[in-house]
């Protein structure tokens, strides 16, 4: 059974209001995800069953699909598509070279691709408040910051506040909650763990 902290950690990683793929302002659309939903689960199943050839073919097929959709991409978008291709290569090499890390990705993520964290650059002050003050003060601090932030940052902070309250209600220590909150913005690197 998963601990409450692990459960919330997994929810945070998969919360699209906190972490999502990159948005291309010029093309006015998201950079495609490498895998999501059922296709990500299927890739995980192939990995768990040790079906390497099918695993690699599924990744190669998805890259071909993205290349066909994005053949006219230029500049920044083209660079991001190339980064997606690199991530695909990481997945393929991780099958043999980093199976435990790859297994961890399949267990914790609901999608895979390029990621952006929508939270402020540093969550240090939020962690300090969580450690030092009662939950009512913590809530007021978050609410004040949410009111001052613009979309999508305000939405991400609202979600973090909900997770903080959930952990507090579950009896998790303020120090543990503060540690998680301080590190949330750095979790975007989680998608790169198999580099």
C-alpha positions in Angstrom: 0.0 0.0 0.0 1.2 3.5 -0.9 1.9 6.0 1.9 0.0 9.3 1.9 3.1 11.2 1.0 3.8 8.9 -2.0 0.1 9.1 -3.1 0.3 12.9 -3.0 3.7 12.9 -4.8 2.2 10.9 -7.6 -0.9 13.2 -7.8 1.4 16.3 -8.0 3.5 14.7 -10.8 0.3 14.0 -12.8 -1.5 17.2 -12.1 -1.8 19.1 -15.4 -2.4 22.4 -13.5 1.1 22.0 -12.0 3.1 20.1 -14.7 2.2 20.1 -18.3 3.9 20.0 -21.7 5.4 23.2 -23.2 3.1 25.7 -24.9 4.3 27.1 -28.2 3.0 30.7 -28.2 3.8 31.2 -32.0 1.9 28.2 -33.1 -0.6 28.6 -30.3 -0.6 25.0 -29.4 1.2 22.6 -27.1 4.3 20.6 -28.0 3.0 17.0 -28.5 3.5 14.5 -25.7 5.6 11.6 -26.5 3.1 9.2 -24.8 0.1 9.7 -22.7 -2.9 7.7 -21.4 -3.4 4.3 -22.9 -0.3 4.5 -25.2 1.9 5.2 -22.1 0.3 2.3 -20.2 0.8 0.0 -23.3 4.5 1.0 -23.4 4.8 0.2 -19.7 3.1 -3.2 -20.3 5.6 -4.0 -23.1 8.4 -3.1 -20.8 7.1 -5.2 -17.9 6.7 -8.2 -20.2 10.2 -7.8 -21.5 9.0 -7.3 -25.1 11.9 -5.1 -26.2 11.4 -5.3 -30.0 7.8 -4.2 -29.7 8.7 -1.6 -27.1 11.3 0.0 -29.4 8.9 -0.2 -32.4 6.1 1.5 -30.5 8.5 4.4 -29.6 9.8 4.6 -33.2 6.3 4.6 -34.5 5.3 7.5 -32.2 8.4 9.5 -33.3 7.5 9.0 -37.0 3.9 10.1 -36.2 5.2 13.3 -34.5 7.6 14.0 -37.4 4.8 13.7 -39.9 2.6 16.1 -37.9 5.4 18.5 -37.3 7.3 18.4 -40.6 6.7 22.1 -41.1 7.9 23.1 -37.6 10.6 25.7 -37.5 12.8 27.5 -34.9 12.0 26.9 -31.3 9.3 24.3 -32.1 11.7 22.3 -34.2 14.2 22.3 -31.4 11.6 21.0 -29.0 10.6 18.2 -31.4 14.3 17.3 -31.6 14.3 17.2 -27.7 11.3 14.8 -27.9 13.3 12.6 -30.2 16.1 12.6 -27.7 13.7 11.6 -24.9 12.5 8.7 -27.1 16.1 7.5 -27.4 16.5 7.7 -23.6 13.4 5.5 -23.3 14.8 2.9 -25.7 18.3 2.8 -24.1 16.8 2.7 -20.6 15.1 -0.7 -21.4 18.5 -2.4 -20.9 20.6 0.3 -19.2 18.3 1.8 -16.6 15.4 -0.6 -16.1 14.7 0.4 -12.5 14.4 4.1 -13.3 12.2 3.3 -16.3 10.0 1.1 -14.1 9.7 4.0 -11.7 8.6 6.3 -14.5 5.9 3.9 -15.6 4.6 3.5 -12.0 4.5 7.2 -11.3 3.7 9.1 -14.5 0.6 9.1 -16.6 2.3 10.7 -19.6 5.8 11.3 -20.9 7.3 14.2 -22.9 8.7 17.7 -22.4 7.4 19.3 -19.2 7.0 22.7 -17.7 6.3 23.6 -14.1 3.7 26.3 -13.7 4.7 27.2 -10.1 6.9 30.2 -9.1 10.6 29.6 -9.7 11.2 29.1 -6.0 8.9 27.6 -3.4 11.3 28.2 -0.5 9.2 30.8 1.2 6.1 28.6 1.0 8.1 25.8 2.7 9.3 28.2 5.5 5.7 29.2 6.2 4.5 25.6 6.3 7.3 24.7 8.7 6.8 27.6 11.1 3.1 28.3 11.2 -0.3 26.8 11.9 -2.3 25.5 8.9 -4.7 28.5 9.1 -1.7 30.9 8.6 -0.3 28.7 5.8 -3.7 28.8 4.1 -3.9 32.6 4.4 -0.4 32.9 3.0 -1.2 30.8 0.0 -4.5 32.6 -0.6 -2.7 35.9 -0.6 -0.1 34.6 -3.1 -2.8 33.1 -5.3 -4.6 36.5 -5.5 -1.4 38.2 -6.6 -0.5 35.6 -9.2 -1.8 35.4 -12.8 -3.0 32.3 -14.6 -1.7 29.5 -14.8 0.5 30.1 -11.8 -2.5 30.9 -9.5 -4.2 27.7 -10.5 -1.0 25.7 -9.7 -0.7 27.3 -6.3 -4.4 26.5 -5.6 -3.6 22.9 -6.3 -0.6 22.9 -4.1 -2.6 24.4 -1.2 -5.1 21.5 -1.6 -2.3 19.0 -1.4 -0.8 20.7 1.6 -4.2 20.6 3.4 -4.6 16.9 2.4 -1.2 16.0 3.8 -1.9 18.1 7.0 -5.2 16.3 7.5 -3.4 13.0 7.1 -1.1 13.9 10.0 2.1 14.3 7.9 4.6 16.5 9.8 5.0 20.1 8.7 8.7 19.5 8.0 7.9 16.7 5.5 5.2 18.8 3.8 7.5 21.8 3.6 10.2 19.6 2.1 7.9 18.4 -0.6 6.6 21.9 -1.4 10.1 23.3 -1.6 11.1 20.6 -4.1 8.0 20.6 -6.3 9.3 23.0 -8.9 12.4 20.8 -9.3 10.3 17.8 -10.0 10.2 18.8 -13.7 13.5 17.0 -13.8 11.7 13.8 -13.0 10.8 13.4 -16.7 14.6 13.4 -17.4 15.6 10.8 -14.8 16.6 8.3 -17.5 18.8 10.7 -19.4 
